[in-house]
């Protein structure tokens, strides 16, 4: 992590920015769009950039936002359909406890998403205690 | 029961009495603050974590307690914050000498119940002071709503372009039929970037669909990630804090800004308030938003505002929750979106709570389209109210986030946007937008003015678009290949900004040069008079005051180009016998030749003379130069009259019947409301003056009272009097005059 990062990156760091695919920022150009040289990932934010933004947010005192951006950095490498699958799995009563633990393992092993998988494991524990796993009845839930 | 009093009956018909007002019902959560079921503030810390919060032990934590306790509250300052007297914290929040950052540092250590206790010590004026200091971004901004019942794309694009031109930083659209979402998102994206570069756009739909649209690059932010203050409400909303937090990270991982939605009333509406007050539950909601890593929220009750405003302290509570968001370091988009009242007075007063202190986005959002086309629940302020908004900005030296525009500019960007979306639909093989649709979208009032589209074909195409690989790249290409190079470049620039991540930081918007403006590079530095965002010091002030409907006062009353009405003779001499002298003001019949009501001076003088002569009395006219004051003009006439009765008339038409036996500022009859005077009135005035001259009993001339006349004409009155006063020659004696023959 360069220690000289300054906000906004578009002004102070542009020449070193790369997109999610590793494409240098300057190559995200109209010329390349029209030449059919760009994919969706070429227009995505990179993990490195999210980590830099997380550091900027943290230094300014926005600690929770910073943590969110670090989780986001892990999700960059995750395909869209996996993102949607994880989100659905975390919604109330969509998953069993073992399914959530399995999902956490998958995120950690396949995508090195340590922070996100920690969060999924935590959700599994909390959901178990609050009847939010698949098969739990809505009616028995304490109010 | 019918009212016996006619005044009570009249009030019952007023708009305010169509609003519902109820008493508190704490068990149902219908209470703004201070429910008997609200807990008292407490925090216990053990082993580096919170083991008790607001009277509840860790083992009893529900989903929300657990999420807040582990993520939202800064344990390092919790002891200090919780042991600081709430009144002291309240005073620090208001005190201009305590910085925003210092307040936020301590507030970060407070439990939900503690936050409510702090807010409870403040009144609305103190909260407005506090909000002025605590809002994140220095420059205020505003958000627009752009929707229509027909979901017709040319109109959506045209309206988004107009919103952008007017300076809205964000444009939010939504759907009637959710399958339309990608089409509406594209229309608003293309339209807004055609109007002005750098506008953020979103499409409010179900969470998963919203994410999928953002993944395609059709939107640049998402706002409707709703959070709630009780577990049951949260789960009924088909989410948990963990799923919501994941969603926040998912959006950020694609470079998309998010803002959570909270706001009083939802728990009561969904019947799961647990008997807690709305403000306490909102404090919990805001802490969830913060704990999830959302950079901001929209709150202020949003769509349930009418429920909140039915209760005592409703608007106090709305401002309290707005302020709390800012105190927690969250970007604040402060409601004022859904219809809040039938009463314009109440709506306008409500708005002032956010408009005057300024928030990051004063509404969330402002209905750029007529209410009838607003798919969000009304549009508290809509396209018809824009000029009111501009006038308020100008009146109070407040930047309400938008700039005035001329009609020709509006029409030009509307047409460009409608043509651009037509081209994009054509290139993406979406159902054609006809030239007729484009043309009508430019000048339409609402979607009734638009031809019907084949909605079946639209949604099938939308489904295919969602299922396929098309993305913002295809939109950029379509615009470029159709010659819309500027729009194309701007849509690309919005994508490029995603790569930088700069607008993921708190309270970020873009200016028209795509320069990001957030709390990090445009922090609110308010610290009392002379600091913070001061409109008069900003480049926007000239635009804010120069409204298209502002008129140059010098042009309000153009000088007369007609030949003078009178031929001047010798200096006027004192008369003898029974006569009425009419004295006119210095500009009468020369620089000015009509009264404020538009009566030609020639006709007025004729009417006065006719009235006098009908009574068998002689009339004589003179022009007074030494005064423009009606009383002195009239008194001069009376002093010249052989029997001491005169009429004085100013150019604007104000008239007096005077007697030389009275003091100048006294009178026999005064007609100060010139706008109410007809030619018949002037005739009657002449007749009465003649009757005084003859010593007959006189019934005063009846006059109509029009209390709106001053409102309508005070500016013209001032200008006319200024012209008359400009003709004064103090040393010049009254001159005998006669009316020039036509």
Interface residues (C-beta under 8 A of the other chain):
Chain A: X7 X8 X9 X10 X11 X14 X17 X19 X20 X25 X28 X30 X33 X34 X38 X40 X43 X44 X45 X46 X49 X50 X52 X53 X56 X57 X60 X61 X62 X63 X64 X65 X66 X67 X68 X69 X71 X72 X73 X74 X75 X76 X78 X80 X83 X84 X86 X87 X88 X90 X91 X92 X116 X119 X120 X122 X123 X126 X127 X130 X132 X138 X141 X143
Chain B: X62 X63 X66 X71 X72 X74 X101 X104 X105 X207 X208 X211 X212 X215 X216 X217 X231 X232 X235 X238 X239 X240 X242 X243 X245 X246 X247 X248 X249 X250 X251 X252 X253 X254 X255 X272 X274 X290 X291 X292 X293 X294 X295 X329 X471 X472 X473 X476 X477 X480 X481 X488 X489 X492 X495 X496 X497 X498 X499 X500 X501 X502 X504 X505 X506 X514 X515 X516 X518 X519 X520 X521
